[in-house]
Amino acid sequence: MFREHHRERIWPIICLTVFLQLFTAAVAKAEDGYRLWLRYDPLPGEMIGAYRPRVTSVVVQGRSATLDAIRAELADGCTGLLGGPVPVAGGVDRAGAVVVGTPQSSPLIAGLRWGRRLAALGPEGFLIRSVRLGQRPVTVIASDGETGALYGAFHFLRLLQALQPIDRLDVSQKPRLQLRVLNHWDNLDGQIERGYAGRSLWDWKALPETVDPRLRDYARANASVGINGSVLNNVNASAQSLSADYLRKTAAIADAFRPYGVRVYLSARFSAPVELGGLKTADPLDPEVKAWWQRKADEIYKLIPDFGGFLVKANSEGQPGPRTYNRSHAEGANMLAAALAPHKGVVIWRAFVYDPKPGDDRAAAAYDELQPFDGQFAPNVLLQVKNGPVDFQPREPFHPLFGAMPKTQVMLEVQITQEYLGQSNHLVFLAPMWREVLDSDTHARGPGSTVAKVIDGSLFGGRLTGMAGVANTGSDRNWTGHHFAQGNWYAFGRLAWNPDLPSRQIADEWTRMTFTHDPRAVESVARIMLESREAAVDYMTPLGLHHLMWAGHHYGPQPWWDKEPSPVWNPVYYHRADARGLGFDRTKTGSNAVSQYQPPVRDRFADLDTCPEKFLLWFHHVPWDWRVRSGRTLWDELALRYQRGVDWVRGARKSWDDLGGVIDAERHAAVAKKLSVQERDAAWWRDSCLLYFQTFSQRPLPPGVEQTRRTLREYMAKSLLDIDATNH
Ligand code: GCV
C-alpha cells in the first residue's frame, strides 16, 4: 500500500524531472544559430503586454502556396514572440486581428478599396495600416501581389522583433531595386568556391526526387529580407548545369523557392553549345549557336516558367566568351538576351574582366573593355559591376564604370562571403563597406550622383535595376560559419531592398532579432559590428593598400609574393614597395587609371593633397617620409594603423566577454573562440606586413607599436591557414 502510494507520488516528479532535462537540453541545443534572425522567442514582458491587444488572430483569406506560407509564418511568429497562441481565424471576429492578403485573394482587403495605392506599389510592395473593420481595430497588411503580402508580413514581424510601436501603423514600402539576387558560387560536386560554411545547400545527387526541407528555410530567410533571386551555380560554370538532367533538378529547387518569391537563375557557360550541343563553335553570331540557345531557353521555361535568366562570366579568368571569337561583350550578351527575351528572362553580364597583359593596370581593364559599348546592350541585359575595380578588397574606391555607362543598366555586385576578409573566422560587418560604395558620388550628372542612384535607375533611367551578393551560405548548421556572418546576409537583403538604409539601423535590428533585447548588449554588439570593417582595413590593408593576401586561398598576408604566373595575382604588383616609398601610382605619372573617373572625382583622387587618405596608396606611390594628415610620416602612420587594428580586436574580445551572461552560452562561446583567432590573425598581419615593408623603408617601428613576435622568414614559411585548420 505504502509502496503503491509512494510510486504514485514519485512518478510525476520523475516525469517532470525528465521533461525538464529534455526541455533544457532541447533549448540549449537550439542555440546553434539555425534559426537565424527568425527566432521568434518571447519578447520582453512589457512589450508582450503592449502588443497583445493588437495581435489577437491572423486572418489570411484564400489558398495558395504563398498565402499558406504567410499564414504559417505569422501565426508561428506572433505566437512565439507573444509567448502564447495567436490563432488563425477565418474572419475578423475580434479586435486586434492581423489581416493579410491582396485584393484578389481577400474580400476583406478588396472591400477597403486601396487598389490605386497598391497598384502604385507593385506586386512586391505593401501597405501596413491600422484601420477599423466593422468597428473593430485591426492591422491590415495588403499588397497587389502575394509576394508583396509576404514581404509585408515579414516586415510586421520585424516591427515586433525590433520592439517598434504598432498601434498607429501607416507603412508604405516597395523595393528600390528589382533584382535582389544571391550569387552562389556552388559547384555541381557540392564544393563552394570561396565558401567557408560547409558544402552546397543543393544536393544535386538527391534532386529532383528528394528536396532537402532546409531549402524552405533558406527561401524563408531570403524572403524575410526581400531577396527575390538565387543564381544556383558558380559563375565559373559547368555546361552540365544546362543539361536536361540538371534542369529537372533545378526545377525542383525552383518549386521549393516559389512560394517565397525567390526565382532561380543559372550561370551559363558561354561554350555550352560546343560542350553540350556538339556544335563546332560558340560564336555568338553563328546562326546555329543562336538557335541552340533559343531551344535551350524554350526547354528551361517549359520546366521553370518563372526562371530568372542567365548570369555570365565571360572571358575572365579562363572562362570562354565572345572575345574568344573576336566578338564583343555586347554581341555575346545580346545573343543570349535574344534567346531569353520571349520568356521575359534577363541576362546578367559580369563586368569582372581583366586581361593580364604585361604592363596593364588590372584596375583599369574592365572600363577599357566595356565602357566603349555603353548603349549597345539589349534592353534585357544588366551589366553586373563589382563594388570596386579590383576584387572585393577590404577597401576599394567605387568602380569607375558606375559613373561612365549612362545608357546601360548597371547593377552592383558585392561579396557577402568573406574571401578577403578573414573568411569565416573574422567578425566583419559589411554594411558600412557597402554603404561606402552606395554613397560614393560618381559626379556623372553633377554632385549627388551617387552609386545608389545609378543602380536604382534614378540617375540615368533604365528599366531594370538590381544588386547581387556572392552568398556566404552553406551546409553548416548556422548557415554561414561565423554567427556574425549571418548579419551580412541580412544586411545584403536589407540594402538591396533600400539602398539608403543606415548601417546602424541594420546592425541594431539584426542584433535584436538574432541575439538579445538587453539594451546594453544591443549597444555593445552594434558598436562592435559597426567598427569591425574599419578595424579589418587597419590590420590588413590600411591607407589604400590592397591585395596583400596569401595567393590562392586569400587568407592571411603574403605581401612578398611574386611567383604567380599572372602578374596581377601577385601582391607585389599592387603595393609596389621600394626604397623610395609605397603604393600604386594610378595618376598620369603611372597607369592613369584615375582618369576613368569623372573630372571632379579624378582631380580629387589624383592630387596627393586632396586624395582621401583611405585611398592614398591605391592611387599614389608615396615616399616613406611623406607627412600624412596626422603630421606623421607615412611609415609611422602605416605602423600605427596596423597596431590600431590589433588593439581594436582586443577591445572587441573584451566587450564580447563582458556579454557572457546576456548572450546564450553556446553562441557566446563560439563567437569568443572565433574572436581569439581574429586577434591572432590581426597581430600576424601587422607583424608580417611591417617586417616586410621595413625591408624597404629601413625605418624603426614608432613608439606605440609592439615589437614583432617572429622573424620575417617565419612568417614567410607558412600561411595562417596552414598553421591552423580551424578555418575550413
Ligand atoms: C568565381 C575572384 C575570386 C574567384 C572568383 C572571381 C570572380 O577572383 O578569387 O574565386 O571566381 O573573383 O568574381 O569571378
Residues whose N, C-alpha, C, O or C-beta is under 5 A from the ligand:
A	BS01	GCV	N236 F352
